[in-house]
Amino acid sequence: MAEIKPTLARGKPRGMESTHLGSRAAREFIEAEAIDIFTTMTNGGCTFQQALAAIFMSGMNAAHTVKEKP
């Protein structure tokens, strides 16, 4: 698997918050998950917009799950 290079955002998108992802390993894990979801969606015939929505919804679901745990 190719090395995942660091991503750098310039500011935050309007209406969105930014967060520190922790360690490099944690960031690389999250990026790899997003790439896997994108690949699965596009190979399944979904549009680019649908693939991005799936990545977003996956992140929302993960955040909701973490928030519920004590």
Secondary structure as UniProt FT lines:
FT   TURN            14..15
FT   HELIX           24..43
FT   TURN            44..45
FT   HELIX           48..68
//
